[in-house]
């Protein structure tokens, strides 16, 4: 009897062990994918987390997790070293990496590939409604006394502002540049301490919504012809029109430029995996929309807009099937 009970106990034990192995086995076999984002205070971190959840839910054999990082340059380096499977980047940083400029001078990252574009971030020039400045070209005519908020020092806003000002023949020698963040710029305009504001923000931007309720503001257009010229020279920046009524008292559409945050990958990623990630994201896009209001702006229609580097073959296949690419 004792032997029989012992045999039964061993059988039960082996069955339990087998169930544990079955339960643990697939998890152990899963390939881990790390996703580089930015600081936890921005919208890129929850975006990376949302994409990670989609991979975990809809792609068998993979486990993804997002982590905070120093953003674009750090993310690109991590992707190229194989530390991250995919990551977020500004389009100009990706372009400079691919062509070997800026922080990647002399070391072009030719294996860097684009997966998809996210949501637009607009550059906007604005003045008080009663300002004598009617166009961006007028900024130079006012002379060095003109206080122009150009963004925080070394920020993406400042770099984009410098680029566009240069197209209009304007340098810092022609103005009195004020190096302010978007929030500081709003406060300075509200108090009358600056003449022209240049900001890069997702639309509608809470800081501008607040400003429009307190002061009469007028946007300065980047004329469509100029925007097209810039886009041809630097594809990372693309023309965009913000509809009238977006902000209180905004009676006319605003013509400007925007850039898209990009998901980037290494060319070594399999075409199958790249395709499956895109399918998971765009077939279940409503799940992302619940995380952050800006994620509603991510769409198939604009999923390749502002892409400044070559697309991954898996992305090309996916977007051709969905009619985004011909």
Secondary structure in CASP SS format (residue, H / E / C, confidence):
PFRMAT SS
TARGET T0000
AUTHOR 0000-0000-0000
METHOD secondary structure of the structure
MODEL  1
X C 1.00
X H 1.00
X H 1.00
X H 1.00
X H 1.00
X H 1.00
X H 1.00
X H 1.00
X H 1.00
X H 1.00
X H 1.00
X H 1.00
X H 1.00
X H 1.00
X H 1.00
X H 1.00
X H 1.00
X H 1.00
X H 1.00
X H 1.00
X H 1.00
X H 1.00
X H 1.00
X H 1.00
X H 1.00
X H 1.00
X H 1.00
X H 1.00
X H 1.00
X C 1.00
X E 1.00
X E 1.00
X E 1.00
X E 1.00
X E 1.00
X E 1.00
X C 1.00
X C 1.00
X C 1.00
X C 1.00
X C 1.00
X C 1.00
X H 1.00
X H 1.00
X H 1.00
X H 1.00
X H 1.00
X H 1.00
X H 1.00
X H 1.00
X H 1.00
X H 1.00
X H 1.00
X H 1.00
X H 1.00
X H 1.00
X H 1.00
X H 1.00
X C 1.00
X C 1.00
X C 1.00
X E 1.00
X E 1.00
X E 1.00
X E 1.00
X E 1.00
X E 1.00
X C 1.00
X C 1.00
X C 1.00
X C 1.00
X H 1.00
X H 1.00
X H 1.00
X H 1.00
X H 1.00
X H 1.00
X H 1.00
X H 1.00
X H 1.00
X H 1.00
X C 1.00
X C 1.00
X C 1.00
X C 1.00
X E 1.00
X E 1.00
X E 1.00
X E 1.00
X C 1.00
X H 1.00
X H 1.00
X H 1.00
X H 1.00
X H 1.00
X H 1.00
X H 1.00
X H 1.00
X H 1.00
X C 1.00
X C 1.00
X H 1.00
X H 1.00
X H 1.00
X C 1.00
X C 1.00
X C 1.00
X C 1.00
X C 1.00
X C 1.00
X C 1.00
X E 1.00
X E 1.00
X E 1.00
X E 1.00
X E 1.00
X E 1.00
X E 1.00
X E 1.00
X E 1.00
X E 1.00
X E 1.00
X E 1.00
X E 1.00
X E 1.00
X E 1.00
X E 1.00
X E 1.00
X C 1.00
X C 1.00
X C 1.00
X C 1.00
X C 1.00
X C 1.00
X C 1.00
X C 1.00
X C 1.00
X H 1.00
X H 1.00
X H 1.00
X H 1.00
X C 1.00
X C 1.00
X C 1.00
X C 1.00
X C 1.00
X E 1.00
X E 1.00
X E 1.00
X C 1.00
X C 1.00
X C 1.00
X C 1.00
X C 1.00
X C 1.00
X H 1.00
X H 1.00
X H 1.00
X H 1.00
X H 1.00
X H 1.00
X H 1.00
X H 1.00
X H 1.00
X H 1.00
X H 1.00
X H 1.00
X C 1.00
X C 1.00
X C 1.00
X C 1.00
X H 1.00
X H 1.00
X H 1.00
X C 1.00
X E 1.00
X E 1.00
X E 1.00
X C 1.00
X C 1.00
X C 1.00
X H 1.00
X H 1.00
X H 1.00
X H 1.00
X H 1.00
X H 1.00
X H 1.00
X H 1.00
X H 1.00
X C 1.00
X C 1.00
X C 1.00
X C 1.00
X C 1.00
X E 1.00
X E 1.00
X E 1.00
X E 1.00
X E 1.00
X E 1.00
X C 1.00
X C 1.00
X C 1.00
X C 1.00
X H 1.00
X H 1.00
X H 1.00
X H 1.00
X H 1.00
X H 1.00
X H 1.00
X H 1.00
X H 1.00
X C 1.00
X C 1.00
X E 1.00
X E 1.00
X E 1.00
X E 1.00
X C 1.00
X C 1.00
X C 1.00
X H 1.00
X H 1.00
X H 1.00
X H 1.00
X H 1.00
X H 1.00
X H 1.00
X H 1.00
X H 1.00
X H 1.00
X C 1.00
X C 1.00
X C 1.00
X C 1.00
X E 1.00
X E 1.00
X E 1.00
X E 1.00
X E 1.00
X C 1.00
X C 1.00
X C 1.00
X C 1.00
X C 1.00
X C 1.00
X C 1.00
X C 1.00
X C 1.00
X C 1.00
X C 1.00
X E 1.00
X E 1.00
X E 1.00
X E 1.00
X E 1.00
X E 1.00
X E 1.00
X E 1.00
X E 1.00
X E 1.00
X E 1.00
X E 1.00
X E 1.00
X C 1.00
X C 1.00
X C 1.00
X C 1.00
X H 1.00
X H 1.00
X H 1.00
X H 1.00
X H 1.00
X H 1.00
X H 1.00
X H 1.00
X H 1.00
X H 1.00
X H 1.00
X H 1.00
X H 1.00
X C 1.00
X H 1.00
X H 1.00
X H 1.00
X H 1.00
X H 1.00
X C 1.00
X C 1.00
X C 1.00
X H 1.00
X H 1.00
X H 1.00
X H 1.00
X H 1.00
X C 1.00
X C 1.00
X H 1.00
X H 1.00
X H 1.00
X C 1.00
X C 1.00
X C 1.00
X C 1.00
X C 1.00
X C 1.00
X C 1.00
X C 1.00
X E 1.00
X C 1.00
X H 1.00
X H 1.00
X H 1.00
X H 1.00
X H 1.00
X H 1.00
X H 1.00
X H 1.00
X H 1.00
X C 1.00
X C 1.00
X C 1.00
X C 1.00
X C 1.00
END
